[in-house]
C-alpha cells in the first residue's frame, strides 16, 4: 500500500499561486522562449544559453502546478519524485544561466566546444545526487526538510547554489554596461530592471540555503520557519519576471518585420551586405553554420546581424588595447576599416558596444556602403553590391549548436 504525502510535502511541492494566474503567465513565457528557439533561430552562444535558461525555469515552475502534478503522478511518480524532477530542472536552469554569464563576459566570443558536455555531466551528476538525497523522504512520503540530518541542507545547496555565481557574474556585467558612457538610456533602464530582479532572486536563494542549514543544525529562527512553511514560492515568480523585458524585444522586432510594420528585411539586407562581406571575410571562423535553409528574409537578416556583431567583435580585437571607439558612424566605420587592414592578432582592443545596437550598425553600414560604392566608381566598376543571397550566410565552422 502506497503512502499518502503529508501536508508539508504537498505545500513544498505545489505553488501557492492559483492556476488561473500562473498557467497563462508560464504559457506566455514558454511561447516567447519557443518563438526565439524555433522561429528566430538565434544561435549565438549567449542567446542559446538564455533560451535554455528560460525553458528549464518554466519546466521547474510547471512541476509546481497541481494539474501538471496529476499528469506526472499518473505515470506512477510520487510527490517526492515530482519535487525532485522540479529541482533537477531548476539545476539545469542554473547551469544554463552560468553558461550565459561566462559567455557574456568572454571578450573573444569563442565558445569552448567542451562547455555543453561539461554542463550536461554536471546536470546529470547533480540530478542523480538529488534523487539519492531524496530517497529517505520518498520512502516515508515526507518533505526532505523533515528527514533530519544533512540531506535537506545539501539538497537545497545543490539545486540553488549554482545560481549565486551565475547571478553575480551577470550583475558585474550589467554594472559595467550601465556605467559605459556610450550606453543608451533604454539600455541603462533595462540593466536596472535586471539587477533589481537578480538581487531579489539572490536574496531568496541565499535565504533558502541558509534556512536549510539552520534546520540541519537544529536552529529555530524565523527564516528557517518561513522556508519550511507553505506559500514560500512567491519570491521565485517575482525573480523570473525579468525574463519578459529581456526576451520580448527580439520577438516583437521579428513580428514587426513579418507583419510589414517595419521597413522591409530585404532592404536592410541590401544595406548591411557590404559591411557583412567585409567583416566575415576578415574573420570567417566566427561565421555561424546555418543547418537550415533560412527561407525568409527576416531569418536571413537576423543571421546577417549576428555575424556582423560576432565577426566585428573578433576584428576589433586586432586594435590596440587602449583604443577608444568614436561616437560618430563615420568615425566607427574608419576605425573598423583600420582593424580590417591589420593582420590577425589579439591585442585586446576595447569592446565596441555599438555592434550590439541595430540602429548604430545601420548607421555604420550606411557609411560603409557609400565608401564601397565610391571605391567601385574609382575602380571603374559598374553597379553596387547585390543583396545577400541565402546560401552566402552559412559559415564553415560551428561555434555553437
N, C-alpha and C positions, 0 to 999 in steps of 0.2 A: 504494500500500500504506500503510495507516494505521499510525502509530507506536504502540508499546505504552507505557503510562505507566511511569515509573521508580518505584522503591520509595519515594523521598522524597515524590513527588506522592501516591501511594496513602496513605502514612502521614498526610500533612497533610489529606487529604480524608476519611478514614474514621475513625470513632470507635474509641477503644481499649476501650470498654465492650462486653461481649458483648451480642448482640442479645436474648438471652433475658432480660436485665436491663433494657436501655434501651427496648425496644419496649413492654413493659407500662407502664413509667414514663411515657413520652411519650403513650401511649394514654390513660392516666388524666388527665393534664393536658389533653389535647385534648378529652376528654369533658367536663371541667369548663368549659373555655372555650366549647365549643359549647352547653352547657346554659345558661350565662349569656347567650349571644347569642340563641339560638333559643327558649328556654323562658321564662326570667325576663324577657327583653326589656328589660333595663335600659339606657335610652338617655341617661343622664346623661353629659355630656361626659367626665368623668374615667373613668367605667366603660367607655365606648366605647373610649377610648384604651387602658385597661388590658386589655380583651378583645382588642384587635388586637395589643397587645404580646405577649400570651400566644400568640396564633395564629401570629404571624410567628416567634417564637422557637422554636416547635415545628416550623415548616417548615424553619428552619435546621438544627435538630437532626436532622430526618428525612433531610436530604440526606447526612448522615454515616453512615447505616445502610447496610451492604452490599446488603441486599435492595432497598432503595429505589434505590440507585445502579444496580443491574442493570436495574430497570424504566426508569429515565431513559435509560440508555445504549442501550436497545432503540430509542429514538427518535433514534438517531444522534448523541447527545450524547457528549462525551468527559469524562474525569475532570476536566479543567480547566474545562469548561462546568459540570459538576455542582458543583464547588467554588465557581465564581463565582456560580451561582444561589443557593447557600447563603449566600454573603457578601451578596448583594443582599437576601435575606430577613432576615439579621442587621441590615442597614442599615435596613430597614423597621421592625424591632422597635425599634431605637434611636430612630428618628424618632417612633414611637408613644409610647415612654417619655418623650421630651422633651415631647410634647404633653400627656401626663398630668401631668408635673411643672409645666408652665406653668399648666395649667388648675386644678390642685390649689391653687396659690398665688394664684389670682385672687380678690380679695376681693368682686367684684361678682357672680361666677357667669356673667357674659355670655360668650358664645362668638363669637369673630370668625369670620364666615362664610367668610373667605378662608383660614382655617387649613388646611382639607383640601386645596384646590387648591395652596397653597404646599407643604404636606407631600408631595403627590403629585409635584409638579415636582422637589423636592429628591431624592426617591427615584429618579425616572426619570433625572435627570441623574447621580446617583451610580452607578446601575446601569450606565448607558452608559459612564461613566468606568472602572468596574471591568472591564467586558468589553474595553475598549480597552487598559487596562493589562495585562491577562492575555493579550493576543494573542500576544506572543513565546513565552510559556510554552505556549500551545496549539499553536503551530507545531512545537515541539520535544517536546511532551508531557512537560514537567518542571514542578516546582513553581515558582511565581513567585519564591520566595526564591532559586532557583538562577539566575534570569535575570541577576542582577547589576544594578548601577546603582541608580537611584532608584525604579524602578517598584514593587518589592516594598514599600518603605517607605511610599510614597504609597497603595498599595493597602490596606495594613493601617490606615493613618491614616483613610482614608475610611470604611471599614465599622466601625471600632471607636471612632473618636474622638467620634462623636456621643453615645455612651453617657456620656462623662465629665461634661459639663454637666448632662445629664438626671439622673444619679445624684446629683450634687452638690446640685441643687435639691431632690430628694426627701429627702436626708439632712437638709438645713436644715429642711424642713417637719416631718420626723419628730422632730427635736430640739425644735422649738417645741411640738409636740403632747405629747411626753413630759414637758416641763417645766411644762406647764399644770397648775395645782393641781387643776383640775376633772377631769383625765383619770383614768379608772379604771385599776386595776392591770392588767386584761387588755389595755387599750389600750397601756399602757406596755410590757408584755411583748411584744406584737406589734411595737411600734415598735423595740424592742431587737433582735428577731429579724431584722427587715427591714434595720436598719442594719448588723448583722453580715454578712448576705448581700451587701449592696451594697458594703461595704468589701472583702470577698473578691473580688467581681466587679471592682471598680475596680482592685485590685492586679493582677489577671490581665490586664485590658485595658491598663493602663499598661505592664506588662512586655512585652505583645505588641507594642505600638507602639515602645517603647524598643528591644526586640530587633531589630525590623525596621530601624530607623535605624542601629543599631550594625552590622548586616550591610551596610547601604548604604555606610558609611564604612570597611568592612573591619576593624572592631574585633572581635577574637575574645574573647569573655567567656563565662562560664558561662551567663549569661542568654541571649545570642544562640544559644549551642549548644542550650540547652533548647528555645527557641522554634522551632528548625529540626528538632528531633528528633521521634520518634514518641511517641504516648501523652501528648500535652500538652493534651488537652481535658477532663481530669478537673475542672479548675477551673471550666469552663463549667457543668457539670452541678451542681456544688456551689452555684454562684451563682444558679441558677434554682429551687432547692428552695423559695425564699421564695414562689413562686407558689402553693404549696399552702396554707399558712396564710392567705395574703391572699385567695385566691379561693374557698376551700371554704365558709367560714361562710354566705355568701349562698345557696349551693346547698343546704346542709344545712337552713337555715331554710325554704327553699321546699319541699324534700322533706317536712319535718316537717308543714308545713301541708297538703300534698297527701295525706299519709297519715293525716291527722287525729290526729297526735301532738301538735299544738299546739292552742291554742284556735282556734275557727273564724275563718276570714278574714272572714266576713260580720259577726260580732260586732265584730271590730276595725275594720272599715269604719264600722260604726254609731258606734263610739266616736270615731273620727277625723273623721267627716264635718263637724261644726260647726267644728272648728279648720281643716280643709281649706278649707271655704267662705270663712272669714274671710280667710285669707292669700292664697288665689287671687283673691279679689275685689279685694284691695288691690294685688296685683301680677300681673295677668293675663298680662302679657308674658312671665312666667317659667314659664307652664304649658307642658308638653310636648305636642306634637302626637302623638296616637296614630294611626298609619297602619293600625291593625288593630282588630279588634272587641273584643279583650281578653275572651275568652269565660268565663274563670274568675274566681272571687272572689280567688284568690291573685294573679293578674296585676293585677287592679284594686286590690287592697290595696297591692301594691308600687308601682304608679303613684301612688296617694294619698300614700304615704310620701315618694316622690321629690319630688312637687310641694310638700308641706308643707315639706320641707327647703329646696328651691330658692327658693320664694316667701318662706319665713320669713327666709332669709338676706338676700334683697333688702329686705324690710321692715325688718330690723334696721339697715340702713344709714341709715335716717332718724334714728336716735338720735344723740345727741352722741358724739363720738369717745372720750370718757373714761368712758362708761357701763360699769358692771360688772353682769353678769347675776347675779341671785340664785341661790342653791343650791337653793331650795325650788320645787316645782312651782307653788304659788300665786304666789310672787314672780315667777317666769318668765312666768306667764300674765298677770300685771298689767303687767309691763314690755312684753310683746309687744302687749298691747292698747293701751298708750300709744303704741307705734310705729305701730300701725294708725290711730290717731286723727290722727297727724301727716300733713301734706301730703307728697307725693312729693318726696324730697330725698336727696342722698347726703352725709351728714355724716361718713361713715367710722366708723360705730358699731362697737363691738367685736364680734368674730366669736362668735356663740353656738354653742359646740361641742356643746351638748346637743341641737341639732337633728339631729345625726348619730347620736344614741343612741336606739334604738327605745323602750327602757324609759322614758327620760326624756320622750320625746314622748308616750307613752301616759299618763304621769302628768299632764302639762300638759293633754292632751286631756280627761282626767277632770275636771280643774278647769274647763276651758273649757265642757264640756257642762253642768255644773252651773250655771255662770254664765248660759249661753244659756237653759236651762230656767227659771231664776229670772226672767230678764228677760221671758220669754214669759208667765209666770204674772202678772207685774206688769202686762203689757200686755193681759191678758185673753185670751191665745191659748190654744187647746186643742191638746194633743198635742205631742210632741217632733219634732225633725227626723227625716225619713225617711232610711233608709240610702241611700248614694250610688248613683245609677243608672249603668250602664255608659257611657251616652252623655255623662254630665256630665264625664268625666275629660279628654276631648280638649280641647286648647287651640287657639288660633288662630295662634300664631307658632311657627316651627320654630327651636329653639335649637341642636339637634344632630341629625344623621342617625343 
